[in-house]
Amino acid sequence: MCLGLIVCLEEIWDSGGMPMGCGERADDDAVCLAYVPHLRIGDHVLVHLGFALAVLEPEAAAEAVAMREQLSGGASTTDP
């Protein structure tokens, strides 16, 4: 089961009319932001299959990252 990724947006741009963004990690791929309008740099989003599906409050993002680290034995996938 895929739990998705939590990404803190660091860059947002328009790609042929499609809003796109990427996170703070060097290996973050471009993420389609079409499903969650009105995003800003610094917003935390839940990403599944390259699409941002929901905006998370910073506290919820931190809690989700902590739970993921606990489940994976401490290997962090992102920092909120």
mmCIF file of the N, C-alpha and C atoms, coordinates in Angstrom:
data_MODEL
# 
_entry.id   MODEL 
# 
loop_
_atom_site.group_PDB 
_atom_site.id 
_atom_site.type_symbol 
_atom_site.label_atom_id 
_atom_site.label_alt_id 
_atom_site.label_comp_id 
_atom_site.label_asym_id 
_atom_site.label_entity_id 
_atom_site.label_seq_id 
_atom_site.pdbx_PDB_ins_code 
_atom_site.Cartn_x 
_atom_site.Cartn_y 
_atom_site.Cartn_z 
_atom_site.occupancy 
_atom_site.B_iso_or_equiv 
_atom_site.pdbx_formal_charge 
_atom_site.auth_seq_id 
_atom_site.auth_comp_id 
_atom_site.auth_asym_id 
_atom_site.auth_atom_id 
_atom_site.pdbx_PDB_model_num 
ATOM 1   N N  . MET A 1 1  ? 0.847  -1.173 0.000   1.00 0.00 ? 1  MET A N  1 
ATOM 2   C CA . MET A 1 1  ? 0.000  0.000  0.000   1.00 0.00 ? 1  MET A CA 1 
ATOM 3   C C  . MET A 1 1  ? 0.896  1.241  0.000   1.00 0.00 ? 1  MET A C  1 
ATOM 4   N N  . CYS A 1 2  ? 0.583  2.176  -0.839  1.00 0.00 ? 2  CYS A N  1 
ATOM 5   C CA . CYS A 1 2  ? 1.333  3.427  -0.902  1.00 0.00 ? 2  CYS A CA 1 
ATOM 6   C C  . CYS A 1 2  ? 0.708  4.441  0.053   1.00 0.00 ? 2  CYS A C  1 
ATOM 7   N N  . LEU A 1 3  ? 1.539  5.015  0.905   1.00 0.00 ? 3  LEU A N  1 
ATOM 8   C CA . LEU A 1 3  ? 1.049  5.998  1.859   1.00 0.00 ? 3  LEU A CA 1 
ATOM 9   C C  . LEU A 1 3  ? 1.225  7.427  1.356   1.00 0.00 ? 3  LEU A C  1 
ATOM 10  N N  . GLY A 1 4  ? 1.837  7.605  0.208   1.00 0.00 ? 4  GLY A N  1 
ATOM 11  C CA . GLY A 1 4  ? 2.059  8.942  -0.330  1.00 0.00 ? 4  GLY A CA 1 
ATOM 12  C C  . GLY A 1 4  ? 3.263  9.600  0.325   1.00 0.00 ? 4  GLY A C  1 
ATOM 13  N N  . LEU A 1 5  ? 3.605  10.746 -0.190  1.00 0.00 ? 5  LEU A N  1 
ATOM 14  C CA . LEU A 1 5  ? 4.717  11.539 0.334   1.00 0.00 ? 5  LEU A CA 1 
ATOM 15  C C  . LEU A 1 5  ? 4.195  12.854 0.862   1.00 0.00 ? 5  LEU A C  1 
ATOM 16  N N  . ILE A 1 6  ? 4.889  13.400 1.823   1.00 0.00 ? 6  ILE A N  1 
ATOM 17  C CA . ILE A 1 6  ? 4.581  14.737 2.298   1.00 0.00 ? 6  ILE A CA 1 
ATOM 18  C C  . ILE A 1 6  ? 5.691  15.639 1.800   1.00 0.00 ? 6  ILE A C  1 
ATOM 19  N N  . VAL A 1 7  ? 5.311  16.664 1.049   1.00 0.00 ? 7  VAL A N  1 
ATOM 20  C CA . VAL A 1 7  ? 6.277  17.560 0.430   1.00 0.00 ? 7  VAL A CA 1 
ATOM 21  C C  . VAL A 1 7  ? 5.994  18.987 0.881   1.00 0.00 ? 7  VAL A C  1 
ATOM 22  N N  . CYS A 1 8  ? 7.037  19.670 1.298   1.00 0.00 ? 8  CYS A N  1 
ATOM 23  C CA . CYS A 1 8  ? 6.951  21.099 1.600   1.00 0.00 ? 8  CYS A CA 1 
ATOM 24  C C  . CYS A 1 8  ? 7.367  21.834 0.331   1.00 0.00 ? 8  CYS A C  1 
ATOM 25  N N  . LEU A 1 9  ? 6.448  22.587 -0.255  1.00 0.00 ? 9  LEU A N  1 
ATOM 26  C CA . LEU A 1 9  ? 6.711  23.237 -1.539  1.00 0.00 ? 9  LEU A CA 1 
ATOM 27  C C  . LEU A 1 9  ? 7.775  24.317 -1.418  1.00 0.00 ? 9  LEU A C  1 
ATOM 28  N N  . GLU A 1 10 ? 8.761  24.216 -2.288  1.00 0.00 ? 10 GLU A N  1 
ATOM 29  C CA . GLU A 1 10 ? 9.840  25.191 -2.322  1.00 0.00 ? 10 GLU A CA 1 
ATOM 30  C C  . GLU A 1 10 ? 9.797  26.039 -3.593  1.00 0.00 ? 10 GLU A C  1 
ATOM 31  N N  . GLU A 1 11 ? 9.165  25.499 -4.620  1.00 0.00 ? 11 GLU A N  1 
ATOM 32  C CA . GLU A 1 11 ? 9.081  26.203 -5.897  1.00 0.00 ? 11 GLU A CA 1 
ATOM 33  C C  . GLU A 1 11 ? 7.746  25.877 -6.559  1.00 0.00 ? 11 GLU A C  1 
ATOM 34  N N  . ILE A 1 12 ? 7.119  26.875 -7.169  1.00 0.00 ? 12 ILE A N  1 
ATOM 35  C CA . ILE A 1 12 ? 5.863  26.698 -7.902  1.00 0.00 ? 12 ILE A CA 1 
ATOM 36  C C  . ILE A 1 12 ? 6.007  27.405 -9.236  1.00 0.00 ? 12 ILE A C  1 
ATOM 37  N N  . TRP A 1 13 ? 5.554  26.742 -10.315 1.00 0.00 ? 13 TRP A N  1 
ATOM 38  C CA . TRP A 1 13 ? 5.621  27.365 -11.632 1.00 0.00 ? 13 TRP A CA 1 
ATOM 39  C C  . TRP A 1 13 ? 4.461  26.873 -12.485 1.00 0.00 ? 13 TRP A C  1 
ATOM 40  N N  . ASP A 1 14 ? 4.282  27.527 -13.628 1.00 0.00 ? 14 ASP A N  1 
ATOM 41  C CA . ASP A 1 14 ? 3.265  27.162 -14.592 1.00 0.00 ? 14 ASP A CA 1 
ATOM 42  C C  . ASP A 1 14 ? 3.932  26.416 -15.743 1.00 0.00 ? 14 ASP A C  1 
ATOM 43  N N  . SER A 1 15 ? 3.386  25.272 -16.103 1.00 0.00 ? 15 SER A N  1 
ATOM 44  C CA . SER A 1 15 ? 3.937  24.488 -17.205 1.00 0.00 ? 15 SER A CA 1 
ATOM 45  C C  . SER A 1 15 ? 2.825  24.273 -18.232 1.00 0.00 ? 15 SER A C  1 
ATOM 46  N N  . GLY A 1 16 ? 2.723  25.176 -19.182 1.00 0.00 ? 16 GLY A N  1 
ATOM 47  C CA . GLY A 1 16 ? 1.686  25.070 -20.210 1.00 0.00 ? 16 GLY A CA 1 
ATOM 48  C C  . GLY A 1 16 ? 0.285  25.145 -19.648 1.00 0.00 ? 16 GLY A C  1 
ATOM 49  N N  . GLY A 1 17 ? 0.069  25.957 -18.649 1.00 0.00 ? 17 GLY A N  1 
ATOM 50  C CA . GLY A 1 17 ? -1.238 26.109 -18.027 1.00 0.00 ? 17 GLY A CA 1 
ATOM 51  C C  . GLY A 1 17 ? -1.493 25.165 -16.866 1.00 0.00 ? 17 GLY A C  1 
ATOM 52  N N  . MET A 1 18 ? -0.543 24.290 -16.576 1.00 0.00 ? 18 MET A N  1 
ATOM 53  C CA . MET A 1 18 ? -0.682 23.344 -15.467 1.00 0.00 ? 18 MET A CA 1 
ATOM 54  C C  . MET A 1 18 ? 0.212  23.794 -14.318 1.00 0.00 ? 18 MET A C  1 
ATOM 55  N N  . PRO A 1 19 ? -0.370 24.047 -13.135 1.00 0.00 ? 19 PRO A N  1 
ATOM 56  C CA . PRO A 1 19 ? 0.466  24.437 -12.000 1.00 0.00 ? 19 PRO A CA 1 
ATOM 57  C C  . PRO A 1 19 ? 1.312  23.257 -11.527 1.00 0.00 ? 19 PRO A C  1 
ATOM 58  N N  . MET A 1 20 ? 2.595  23.502 -11.347 1.00 0.00 ? 20 MET A N  1 
ATOM 59  C CA . MET A 1 20 ? 3.543  22.472 -10.933 1.00 0.00 ? 20 MET A CA 1 
ATOM 60  C C  . MET A 1 20 ? 4.347  23.001 -9.751  1.00 0.00 ? 20 MET A C  1 
ATOM 61  N N  . GLY A 1 21 ? 4.967  22.097 -9.019  1.00 0.00 ? 21 GLY A N  1 
ATOM 62  C CA . GLY A 1 21 ? 5.804  22.491 -7.893  1.00 0.00 ? 21 GLY A CA 1 
ATOM 63  C C  . GLY A 1 21 ? 6.795  21.404 -7.558  1.00 0.00 ? 21 GLY A C  1 
ATOM 64  N N  . CYS A 1 22 ? 7.721  21.729 -6.664  1.00 0.00 ? 22 CYS A N  1 
ATOM 65  C CA . CYS A 1 22 ? 8.662  20.725 -6.161  1.00 0.00 ? 22 CYS A CA 1 
ATOM 66  C C  . CYS A 1 22 ? 9.024  21.091 -4.732  1.00 0.00 ? 22 CYS A C  1 
ATOM 67  N N  . GLY A 1 23 ? 9.577  20.100 -4.033  1.00 0.00 ? 23 GLY A N  1 
ATOM 68  C CA . GLY A 1 23 ? 9.894  20.258 -2.623  1.00 0.00 ? 23 GLY A CA 1 
ATOM 69  C C  . GLY A 1 23 ? 11.327 20.602 -2.363  1.00 0.00 ? 23 GLY A C  1 
ATOM 70  N N  . GLU A 1 24 ? 11.681 20.522 -1.080  1.00 0.00 ? 24 GLU A N  1 
ATOM 71  C CA . GLU A 1 24 ? 12.991 20.967 -0.619  1.00 0.00 ? 24 GLU A CA 1 
ATOM 72  C C  . GLU A 1 24 ? 14.098 19.960 -0.864  1.00 0.00 ? 24 GLU A C  1 
ATOM 73  N N  . ARG A 1 25 ? 13.755 18.704 -1.074  1.00 0.00 ? 25 ARG A N  1 
ATOM 74  C CA . ARG A 1 25 ? 14.787 17.689 -1.270  1.00 0.00 ? 25 ARG A CA 1 
ATOM 75  C C  . ARG A 1 25 ? 15.280 17.707 -2.705  1.00 0.00 ? 25 ARG A C  1 
ATOM 76  N N  . ALA A 1 26 ? 16.550 17.442 -2.891  1.00 0.00 ? 26 ALA A N  1 
ATOM 77  C CA . ALA A 1 26 ? 17.145 17.462 -4.226  1.00 0.00 ? 26 ALA A CA 1 
ATOM 78  C C  . ALA A 1 26 ? 16.531 16.402 -5.129  1.00 0.00 ? 26 ALA A C  1 
ATOM 79  N N  . ASP A 1 27 ? 16.038 15.299 -4.554  1.00 0.00 ? 27 ASP A N  1 
ATOM 80  C CA . ASP A 1 27 ? 15.483 14.231 -5.387  1.00 0.00 ? 27 ASP A CA 1 
ATOM 81  C C  . ASP A 1 27 ? 13.974 14.331 -5.576  1.00 0.00 ? 27 ASP A C  1 
ATOM 82  N N  . ASP A 1 28 ? 13.350 15.433 -5.106  1.00 0.00 ? 28 ASP A N  1 
ATOM 83  C CA . ASP A 1 28 ? 11.913 15.611 -5.327  1.00 0.00 ? 28 ASP A CA 1 
ATOM 84  C C  . ASP A 1 28 ? 11.652 15.862 -6.800  1.00 0.00 ? 28 ASP A C  1 
ATOM 85  N N  . ASP A 1 29 ? 10.743 15.098 -7.362  1.00 0.00 ? 29 ASP A N  1 
ATOM 86  C CA . ASP A 1 29 ? 10.331 15.298 -8.742  1.00 0.00 ? 29 ASP A CA 1 
ATOM 87  C C  . ASP A 1 29 ? 9.264  16.385 -8.785  1.00 0.00 ? 29 ASP A C  1 
ATOM 88  N N  . ALA A 1 30 ? 8.983  16.871 -9.985  1.00 0.00 ? 30 ALA A N  1 
ATOM 89  C CA . ALA A 1 30 ? 7.909  17.841 -10.158 1.00 0.00 ? 30 ALA A CA 1 
ATOM 90  C C  . ALA A 1 30 ? 6.583  17.209 -9.760  1.00 0.00 ? 30 ALA A C  1 
ATOM 91  N N  . VAL A 1 31 ? 5.731  18.004 -9.124  1.00 0.00 ? 31 VAL A N  1 
ATOM 92  C CA . VAL A 1 31 ? 4.440  17.551 -8.635  1.00 0.00 ? 31 VAL A CA 1 
ATOM 93  C C  . VAL A 1 31 ? 3.363  18.411 -9.287  1.00 0.00 ? 31 VAL A C  1 
ATOM 94  N N  . CYS A 1 32 ? 2.314  17.769 -9.794  1.00 0.00 ? 32 CYS A N  1 
ATOM 95  C CA . CYS A 1 32 ? 1.189  18.502 -10.366 1.00 0.00 ? 32 CYS A CA 1 
ATOM 96  C C  . CYS A 1 32 ? 0.335  19.053 -9.220  1.00 0.00 ? 32 CYS A C  1 
ATOM 97  N N  . LEU A 1 33 ? 0.034  20.348 -9.275  1.00 0.00 ? 33 LEU A N  1 
ATOM 98  C CA . LEU A 1 33 ? -0.710 21.011 -8.201  1.00 0.00 ? 33 LEU A CA 1 
ATOM 99  C C  . LEU A 1 33 ? -2.142 21.347 -8.604  1.00 0.00 ? 33 LEU A C  1 
ATOM 100 N N  . ALA A 1 34 ? -2.624 20.792 -9.711  1.00 0.00 ? 34 ALA A N  1 
ATOM 101 C CA . ALA A 1 34 ? -3.934 21.157 -10.255 1.00 0.00 ? 34 ALA A CA 1 
ATOM 102 C C  . ALA A 1 34 ? -5.093 20.851 -9.309  1.00 0.00 ? 34 ALA A C  1 
ATOM 103 N N  . TYR A 1 35 ? -4.962 19.825 -8.466  1.00 0.00 ? 35 TYR A N  1 
ATOM 104 C CA . TYR A 1 35 ? -6.071 19.426 -7.596  1.00 0.00 ? 35 TYR A CA 1 
ATOM 105 C C  . TYR A 1 35 ? -6.174 20.242 -6.317  1.00 0.00 ? 35 TYR A C  1 
ATOM 106 N N  . VAL A 1 36 ? -5.161 21.011 -6.005  1.00 0.00 ? 36 VAL A N  1 
ATOM 107 C CA . VAL A 1 36 ? -5.175 21.826 -4.781  1.00 0.00 ? 36 VAL A CA 1 
ATOM 108 C C  . VAL A 1 36 ? -4.768 23.269 -5.140  1.00 0.00 ? 36 VAL A C  1 
ATOM 109 N N  . PRO A 1 37 ? -5.733 24.066 -5.570  1.00 0.00 ? 37 PRO A N  1 
ATOM 110 C CA . PRO A 1 37 ? -5.419 25.437 -5.985  1.00 0.00 ? 37 PRO A CA 1 
ATOM 111 C C  . PRO A 1 37 ? -5.013 26.311 -4.804  1.00 0.00 ? 37 PRO A C  1 
ATOM 112 N N  . HIS A 1 38 ? -4.457 27.441 -5.124  1.00 0.00 ? 38 HIS A N  1 
ATOM 113 C CA . HIS A 1 38 ? -4.098 28.478 -4.144  1.00 0.00 ? 38 HIS A CA 1 
ATOM 114 C C  . HIS A 1 38 ? -2.988 28.055 -3.196  1.00 0.00 ? 38 HIS A C  1 
ATOM 115 N N  . LEU A 1 39 ? -2.049 27.254 -3.677  1.00 0.00 ? 39 LEU A N  1 
ATOM 116 C CA . LEU A 1 39 ? -0.910 26.861 -2.853  1.00 0.00 ? 39 LEU A CA 1 
ATOM 117 C C  . LEU A 1 39 ? 0.146  27.950 -2.850  1.00 0.00 ? 39 LEU A C  1 
ATOM 118 N N  . ARG A 1 40 ? 0.939  27.967 -1.790  1.00 0.00 ? 40 ARG A N  1 
ATOM 119 C CA . ARG A 1 40 ? 2.040  28.918 -1.657  1.00 0.00 ? 40 ARG A CA 1 
ATOM 120 C C  . ARG A 1 40 ? 3.311  28.176 -1.274  1.00 0.00 ? 40 ARG A C  1 
ATOM 121 N N  . ILE A 1 41 ? 4.432  28.817 -1.540  1.00 0.00 ? 41 ILE A N  1 
ATOM 122 C CA . ILE A 1 41 ? 5.720  28.283 -1.110  1.00 0.00 ? 41 ILE A CA 1 
ATOM 123 C C  . ILE A 1 41 ? 5.636  28.058 0.404   1.00 0.00 ? 41 ILE A C  1 
ATOM 124 N N  . GLY A 1 42 ? 6.110  26.908 0.853   1.00 0.00 ? 42 GLY A N  1 
ATOM 125 C CA . GLY A 1 42 ? 6.087  26.578 2.277   1.00 0.00 ? 42 GLY A CA 1 
ATOM 126 C C  . GLY A 1 42 ? 4.902  25.728 2.690   1.00 0.00 ? 42 GLY A C  1 
ATOM 127 N N  . ASP A 1 43 ? 3.874  25.608 1.823   1.00 0.00 ? 43 ASP A N  1 
ATOM 128 C CA . ASP A 1 43 ? 2.740  24.738 2.136   1.00 0.00 ? 43 ASP A CA 1 
ATOM 129 C C  . ASP A 1 43 ? 3.186  23.277 2.087   1.00 0.00 ? 43 ASP A C  1 
ATOM 130 N N  . HIS A 1 44 ? 2.603  22.462 2.959   1.00 0.00 ? 44 HIS A N  1 
ATOM 131 C CA . HIS A 1 44 ? 2.856  21.024 2.968   1.00 0.00 ? 44 HIS A CA 1 
ATOM 132 C C  . HIS A 1 44 ? 1.712  20.340 2.232   1.00 0.00 ? 44 HIS A C  1 
ATOM 133 N N  . VAL A 1 45 ? 2.048  19.464 1.290   1.00 0.00 ? 45 VAL A N  1 
ATOM 134 C CA . VAL A 1 45 ? 1.024  18.761 0.531   1.00 0.00 ? 45 VAL A CA 1 
ATOM 135 C C  . VAL A 1 45 ? 1.262  17.260 0.600   1.00 0.00 ? 45 VAL A C  1 
ATOM 136 N N  . LEU A 1 46 ? 0.165  16.513 0.521   1.00 0.00 ? 46 LEU A N  1 
ATOM 137 C CA . LEU A 1 46 ? 0.225  15.060 0.428   1.00 0.00 ? 46 LEU A CA 1 
ATOM 138 C C  . LEU A 1 46 ? 0.244  14.718 -1.051  1.00 0.00 ? 46 LEU A C  1 
ATOM 139 N N  . VAL A 1 47 ? 1.275  13.994 -1.480  1.00 0.00 ? 47 VAL A N  1 
ATOM 140 C CA . VAL A 1 47 ? 1.481  13.681 -2.898  1.00 0.00 ? 47 VAL A CA 1 
ATOM 141 C C  . VAL A 1 47 ? 1.339  12.181 -3.119  1.00 0.00 ? 47 VAL A C  1 
ATOM 142 N N  . HIS A 1 48 ? 0.565  11.828 -4.146  1.00 0.00 ? 48 HIS A N  1 
ATOM 143 C CA . HIS A 1 48 ? 0.422  10.429 -4.545  1.00 0.00 ? 48 HIS A CA 1 
ATOM 144 C C  . HIS A 1 48 ? 0.533  10.356 -6.065  1.00 0.00 ? 48 HIS A C  1 
ATOM 145 N N  . LEU A 1 49 ? 1.443  9.524  -6.556  1.00 0.00 ? 49 LEU A N  1 
ATOM 146 C CA . LEU A 1 49 ? 1.656  9.324  -7.986  1.00 0.00 ? 49 LEU A CA 1 
ATOM 147 C C  . LEU A 1 49 ? 1.905  10.635 -8.733  1.00 0.00 ? 49 LEU A C  1 
ATOM 148 N N  . GLY A 1 50 ? 2.602  11.572 -8.088  1.00 0.00 ? 50 GLY A N  1 
ATOM 149 C CA . GLY A 1 50 ? 2.971  12.817 -8.744  1.00 0.00 ? 50 GLY A CA 1 
ATOM 150 C C  . GLY A 1 50 ? 1.930  13.917 -8.687  1.00 0.00 ? 50 GLY A C  1 
ATOM 151 N N  . PHE A 1 51 ? 0.840  13.698 -7.982  1.00 0.00 ? 51 PHE A N  1 
ATOM 152 C CA . PHE A 1 51 ? -0.217 14.692 -7.857  1.00 0.00 ? 51 PHE A CA 1 
ATOM 153 C C  . PHE A 1 51 ? -0.398 15.078 -6.392  1.00 0.00 ? 51 PHE A C  1 
ATOM 154 N N  . ALA A 1 52 ? -0.399 16.368 -6.127  1.00 0.00 ? 52 ALA A N  1 
ATOM 155 C CA . ALA A 1 52 ? -0.719 16.846 -4.781  1.00 0.00 ? 52 ALA A CA 1 
ATOM 156 C C  . ALA A 1 52 ? -2.218 16.679 -4.594  1.00 0.00 ? 52 ALA A C  1 
ATOM 157 N N  . LEU A 1 53 ? -2.614 15.976 -3.539  1.00 0.00 ? 53 LEU A N  1 
ATOM 158 C CA . LEU A 1 53 ? -4.024 15.669 -3.328  1.00 0.00 ? 53 LEU A CA 1 
ATOM 159 C C  . LEU A 1 53 ? -4.649 16.422 -2.164  1.00 0.00 ? 53 LEU A C  1 
ATOM 160 N N  . ALA A 1 54 ? -3.833 16.899 -1.239  1.00 0.00 ? 54 ALA A N  1 
ATOM 161 C CA . ALA A 1 54 ? -4.370 17.595 -0.070  1.00 0.00 ? 54 ALA A CA 1 
ATOM 162 C C  . ALA A 1 54 ? -3.299 18.500 0.513   1.00 0.00 ? 54 ALA A C  1 
ATOM 163 N N  . VAL A 1 55 ? -3.748 19.583 1.136   1.00 0.00 ? 55 VAL A N  1 
ATOM 164 C CA . VAL A 1 55 ? -2.856 20.481 1.861   1.00 0.00 ? 55 VAL A CA 1 
ATOM 165 C C  . VAL A 1 55 ? -2.906 20.081 3.329   1.00 0.00 ? 55 VAL A C  1 
ATOM 166 N N  . LEU A 1 56 ? -1.736 20.001 3.956   1.00 0.00 ? 56 LEU A N  1 
ATOM 167 C CA . LEU A 1 56 ? -1.652 19.633 5.369   1.00 0.00 ? 56 LEU A CA 1 
ATOM 168 C C  . LEU A 1 56 ? -1.204 20.835 6.191   1.00 0.00 ? 56 LEU A C  1 
ATOM 169 N N  . GLU A 1 57 ? -1.784 20.982 7.358   1.00 0.00 ? 57 GLU A N  1 
ATOM 170 C CA . GLU A 1 57 ? -1.290 21.973 8.304   1.00 0.00 ? 57 GLU A CA 1 
ATOM 171 C C  . GLU A 1 57 ? 0.107  21.522 8.750   1.00 0.00 ? 57 GLU A C  1 
ATOM 172 N N  . PRO A 1 58 ? 0.994  22.458 9.088   1.00 0.00 ? 58 PRO A N  1 
ATOM 173 C CA . PRO A 1 58 ? 2.355  22.073 9.488   1.00 0.00 ? 58 PRO A CA 1 
ATOM 174 C C  . PRO A 1 58 ? 2.393  21.046 10.618  1.00 0.00 ? 58 PRO A C  1 
ATOM 175 N N  . GLU A 1 59 ? 1.480  21.170 11.584  1.00 0.00 ? 59 GLU A N  1 
ATOM 176 C CA . GLU A 1 59 ? 1.458  20.227 12.703  1.00 0.00 ? 59 GLU A CA 1 
ATOM 177 C C  . GLU A 1 59 ? 1.084  18.825 12.224  1.00 0.00 ? 59 GLU A C  1 
ATOM 178 N N  . ALA A 1 60 ? 0.108  18.731 11.333  1.00 0.00 ? 60 ALA A N  1 
ATOM 179 C CA . ALA A 1 60 ? -0.306 17.437 10.797  1.00 0.00 ? 60 ALA A CA 1 
ATOM 180 C C  . ALA A 1 60 ? 0.810  16.825 9.957   1.00 0.00 ? 60 ALA A C  1 
ATOM 181 N N  . ALA A 1 61 ? 1.515  17.657 9.193   1.00 0.00 ? 61 ALA A N  1 
ATOM 182 C CA . ALA A 1 61 ? 2.631  17.167 8.388   1.00 0.00 ? 61 ALA A CA 1 
ATOM 183 C C  . ALA A 1 61 ? 3.734  16.620 9.284   1.00 0.00 ? 61 ALA A C  1 
ATOM 184 N N  . ALA A 1 62 ? 4.061  17.340 10.349  1.00 0.00 ? 62 ALA A N  1 
ATOM 185 C CA . ALA A 1 62 ? 5.104  16.890 11.277  1.00 0.00 ? 62 ALA A CA 1 
ATOM 186 C C  . ALA A 1 62 ? 4.701  15.576 11.946  1.00 0.00 ? 62 ALA A C  1 
ATOM 187 N N  . GLU A 1 63 ? 3.439  15.466 12.321  1.00 0.00 ? 63 GLU A N  1 
ATOM 188 C CA . GLU A 1 63 ? 2.951  14.235 12.952  1.00 0.00 ? 63 GLU A CA 1 
ATOM 189 C C  . GLU A 1 63 ? 3.020  13.059 11.974  1.00 0.00 ? 63 GLU A C  1 
ATOM 190 N N  . ALA A 1 64 ? 2.623  13.284 10.733  1.00 0.00 ? 64 ALA A N  1 
ATOM 191 C CA . ALA A 1 64 ? 2.657  12.223 9.732   1.00 0.00 ? 64 ALA A CA 1 
ATOM 192 C C  . ALA A 1 64 ? 4.089  11.779 9.437   1.00 0.00 ? 64 ALA A C  1 
ATOM 193 N N  . VAL A 1 65 ? 5.011  12.730 9.347   1.00 0.00 ? 65 VAL A N  1 
ATOM 194 C CA . VAL A 1 65 ? 6.420  12.386 9.107   1.00 0.00 ? 65 VAL A CA 1 
ATOM 195 C C  . VAL A 1 65 ? 6.970  11.593 10.287  1.00 0.00 ? 65 VAL A C  1 
ATOM 196 N N  . ALA A 1 66 ? 6.622  11.999 11.506  1.00 0.00 ? 66 ALA A N  1 
ATOM 197 C CA . ALA A 1 66 ? 7.085  11.275 12.691  1.00 0.00 ? 66 ALA A CA 1 
ATOM 198 C C  . ALA A 1 66 ? 6.547  9.842  12.707  1.00 0.00 ? 66 ALA A C  1 
ATOM 199 N N  . MET A 1 67 ? 5.288  9.670  12.334  1.00 0.00 ? 67 MET A N  1 
ATOM 200 C CA . MET A 1 67 ? 4.704  8.333  12.288  1.00 0.00 ? 67 MET A CA 1 
ATOM 201 C C  . MET A 1 67 ? 5.392  7.485  11.220  1.00 0.00 ? 67 MET A C  1 
ATOM 202 N N  . ARG A 1 68 ? 5.676  8.085  10.064  1.00 0.00 ? 68 ARG A N  1 
ATOM 203 C CA . ARG A 1 68 ? 6.349  7.347  8.994   1.00 0.00 ? 68 ARG A CA 1 
ATOM 204 C C  . ARG A 1 68 ? 7.747  6.929  9.443   1.00 0.00 ? 68 ARG A C  1 
ATOM 205 N N  . GLU A 1 69 ? 8.463  7.831  10.125  1.00 0.00 ? 69 GLU A N  1 
ATOM 206 C CA . GLU A 1 69 ? 9.802  7.496  10.622  1.00 0.00 ? 69 GLU A CA 1 
ATOM 207 C C  . GLU A 1 69 ? 9.729  6.349  11.616  1.00 0.00 ? 69 GLU A C  1 
ATOM 208 N N  . GLN A 1 70 ? 8.738  6.389  12.483  1.00 0.00 ? 70 GLN A N  1 
ATOM 209 C CA . GLN A 1 70 ? 8.574  5.337  13.472  1.00 0.00 ? 70 GLN A CA 1 
ATOM 210 C C  . GLN A 1 70 ? 8.297  3.993  12.800  1.00 0.00 ? 70 GLN A C  1 
ATOM 211 N N  . LEU A 1 71 ? 7.454  3.994  11.783  1.00 0.00 ? 71 LEU A N  1 
ATOM 212 C CA . LEU A 1 71 ? 7.115  2.768  11.071  1.00 0.00 ? 71 LEU A CA 1 
ATOM 213 C C  . LEU A 1 71 ? 8.291  2.235  10.245  1.00 0.00 ? 71 LEU A C  1 
ATOM 214 N N  . SER A 1 72 ? 9.131  3.152  9.741   1.00 0.00 ? 72 SER A N  1 
ATOM 215 C CA . SER A 1 72 ? 10.233 2.714  8.879   1.00 0.00 ? 72 SER A CA 1 
ATOM 216 C C  . SER A 1 72 ? 11.528 2.506  9.655   1.00 0.00 ? 72 SER A C  1 
ATOM 217 N N  . GLY A 1 73 ? 11.469 2.629  10.950  1.00 0.00 ? 73 GLY A N  1 
ATOM 218 C CA . GLY A 1 73 ? 12.662 2.405  11.757  1.00 0.00 ? 73 GLY A CA 1 
ATOM 219 C C  . GLY A 1 73 ? 13.578 3.602  11.831  1.00 0.00 ? 73 GLY A C  1 
ATOM 220 N N  . GLY A 1 74 ? 13.047 4.797  11.599  1.00 0.00 ? 74 GLY A N  1 
ATOM 221 C CA . GLY A 1 74 ? 13.838 6.008  11.771  1.00 0.00 ? 74 GLY A CA 1 
ATOM 222 C C  . GLY A 1 74 ? 14.368 6.631  10.506  1.00 0.00 ? 74 GLY A C  1 
ATOM 223 N N  . ALA A 1 75 ? 14.162 6.027  9.359   1.00 0.00 ? 75 ALA A N  1 
ATOM 224 C CA . ALA A 1 75 ? 14.662 6.603  8.102   1.00 0.00 ? 75 ALA A CA 1 
ATOM 225 C C  . ALA A 1 75 ? 13.649 7.622  7.603   1.00 0.00 ? 75 ALA A C  1 
ATOM 226 N N  . SER A 1 76 ? 14.004 8.903  7.689   1.00 0.00 ? 76 SER A N  1 
ATOM 227 C CA . SER A 1 76 ? 13.100 9.982  7.281   1.00 0.00 ? 76 SER A CA 1 
ATOM 228 C C  . SER A 1 76 ? 13.048 10.091 5.766   1.00 0.00 ? 76 SER A C  1 
ATOM 229 N N  . THR A 1 77 ? 11.839 10.353 5.240   1.00 0.00 ? 77 THR A N  1 
ATOM 230 C CA . THR A 1 77 ? 11.680 10.568 3.806   1.00 0.00 ? 77 THR A CA 1 
ATOM 231 C C  . THR A 1 77 ? 11.551 12.042 3.473   1.00 0.00 ? 77 THR A C  1 
ATOM 232 N N  . THR A 1 78 ? 11.234 12.868 4.448   1.00 0.00 ? 78 THR A N  1 
ATOM 233 C CA . THR A 1 78 ? 11.116 14.312 4.241   1.00 0.00 ? 78 THR A CA 1 
ATOM 234 C C  . THR A 1 78 ? 11.042 14.998 5.593   1.00 0.00 ? 78 THR A C  1 
ATOM 235 N N  . ASP A 1 79 ? 11.336 16.271 5.612   1.00 0.00 ? 79 ASP A N  1 
ATOM 236 C CA . ASP A 1 79 ? 11.217 17.071 6.822   1.00 0.00 ? 79 ASP A CA 1 
ATOM 237 C C  . ASP A 1 79 ? 10.129 18.097 6.634   1.00 0.00 ? 79 ASP A C  1 
ATOM 238 N N  . PRO A 1 80 ? 9.154  18.167 7.556   1.00 0.00 ? 80 PRO A N  1 
ATOM 239 C CA . PRO A 1 80 ? 8.096  19.175 7.395   1.00 0.00 ? 80 PRO A CA 1 
ATOM 240 C C  . PRO A 1 80 ? 8.588  20.568 7.686   1.00 0.00 ? 80 PRO A C  1 
# 
